[in-house]
Amino acid sequence: MSARISLVAMVGVMGLATSACGGGGASSGDSGISDDQEVTVGISAILSGPAATSGQGMTCTVESYLEAANEEGGVNGYTFNVVSRDHQYDPSRAANIAREFVSEDVFLMLTDGTATMNAALPAIQPRSIPIMATADGAVFTPPEYEAMFGINPDYGREAAGGARFIIDELGETEAAIAYLNSEAGEPAAEAFPAYMEANGGTVVASEAIAATNTDYAAQAQTLKSSGAPVVYSNLLDTGLAALQKASDAIGYSPTWVSWFPAYTPSYLDLAGSLAEDTYISQFATPLTETNDKGVANYLEIMQDACPESLEAQSAQSASSFAAAIIAGVEEATEGDQELTRETFAAALEGAEQAYGLTPSVTWNDETHAGATKSAMYQVRDGDLAAVTDYETLPETE
């Protein structure tokens, strides 16, 4: 990889030891660390299918950050090896991969998706293998076990934030919702109408859509028939683009408001001109803030290593996990302390951290969830333009 960043500046790594990248010696036991101190990180992600851009962004980002750490000599004598597998957004595949990772003795695991994370837990939790996941923040509050960490906001609060924007900023009291027919969509299906109704609004249509859906004509017709001037989308990038195309084909042009995972390079390509003016929430530090240390490091790595994922929320979230891995290893091994899964997990707990692009993440005894604030942006000329300041997301029942 050509990007060589100052990881010392990013996470305060001191005393970097010279250590080669690549396959190390045999494992020193049930630790996920080889005899020559190589830490194996397993990634179970969506690498194929309609939501593949999510997993591809995560995988490329984590690989690139950890490779950059290796190129600088490692972290206190430890280097990283990444193994990635494709769960295709299928919980049964995710469960199988988790079992494989246990048998292969990975040190920690990363994954994307709430259902797929939950499917992995039965295999990894008994072994206290740390897991980092872009999943609904609610499942980390409190964490089911101490070694699980999230970065995404609570999906119910995220949907309530969308409803707040529609009422307060757009001045609309009627809206429809199109949401994922999955564990990721259920919180939005409850919280969005609850916030609308509690604040004088009405949800005139509610459409549950599977991530694997390919024909959106019926859903578009239902939304049009409802007369909703605004549609809140909890769909992934391909789903939002397809729904916008199907709506446009029947002359339905509402204002579109979307949650953060939908904004990817694939979404812009698939939606084309229909992406213009779509509102999309964001919780990471904007890439325009180039004076921010996390943003500067992210751009230096990603512009060369993962240019196609640069602006994807999945990649930006993954940068926080990758930076946290480096920081956790550094903190756990200060003073020549031996790295273990337990000391790594303990090192990540604190009042306030700033890993990657997600500032002020709080991982403590009460919660290992991620962001609690977001801002609304709008697609303008193929880029995101800020519409609101970052605000604390509304609380939900």
Phi, psi and omega in degrees: 000138185277336182285124177234100186262167176271088178290339174300316180291328186287316185234009177073029181290130180240154173061047181293129181266154178278123185206136188281147175276148177128184182293124182267194181283187181296156179296144180275015180132199181281072187223340185077011182233130181283171181298332178263025171065040173262125183266122181266124179249123179260132177244122174248110191217169177278100183252354176213165181095185188293341181249023188297332183298333178296306182291326179296321178295316179299311186296312181297320181294310181296316178302318184289318178297315183287329174294321177298321177296318177299319181295335177271005176106001180093191183235107180051040177093351181260140174240177188235143173232129183249131175240124183240145179223155184258114176265356174056026181062032182243114182304324180293321175294321180298321178296318179296318180296319178300318178296322177297316180297323178296314181292331179271357174061057173286152179285318178209167184229143172239146178207167178235137179107137181290310182296321181288326174295314180300325179292332181279335188302318181302332180276320188267332183298317179298338179264003180055037177280123179301143176229136174242130187217140170273080183231172180307123182302338181296330183284352178258009186232095353282166178291143179296327170211163194295340188260022176248135187224137178242169178229336181284154174289167171299124186293331175294314179295324177299316179293322177297324176297322176296319178295320178300317180297318181298318182283310188280321186262319180273343178071025180255142179248355175240137180204162173243163177228136172241118188228158178295131177276071184201181178300329180289333183269337184302317179299321179293321181298333179268314188285324183297306179295327180298316180291317180303310184291325179289344183239031172084012181254175180222137172264115187266349176201147180219117185241120175268126186229129179290147179297336181269002180298142180241341181241115185253013184297316182295318179295320179298320180294320178298317180296317179297317181297333180288339182075014182298125178284342181225139173239124173267127183248130173248025182270165174280179188303313182293323180293315179298315180299317181293320179292322177294321178294316180296324178292316180298325182295337179250017174076025180254119185229072178283173168281130182257131177234126187232156172280172192295324187295342184288338186276102178221165174302325179296322179299315181297322179291315184289318182281332181059228183293341180288343176289334183303133178077359176292135177269133182222129179284154178218144177239352178274161175298128182301143181293348176287343181277070187289345175282346176288132184299318180296319179294315180300316179294319179300312181296321182295322178285308194284330182299328178266317189278319187222056185300328182288340181256001190312312186262006179284136178299327180298321178289320180294320176295318181297330178297326179291321177294316181297316178295324179292323177300313180296315180294321180295319177294318180299313182293319183290338184250012176303141178067032178064026176288147180284138179279128172226166178298322182293315181290329177296311181297320180295325182293337183275349180276138179181174184291319184201125179239162175226089181256132176058231184260004183250100183283155172056041173283132181248115174242107181220193183298334184270327183210141170244026178279178185254237191295145175241358179234153173209165175230157178260133178240166178227140177286119179225118182055038176081003178236167177267131176242133182294136178247322179232163171284167175290129181232149174296132181292147180299146173285151178233165179290000000 
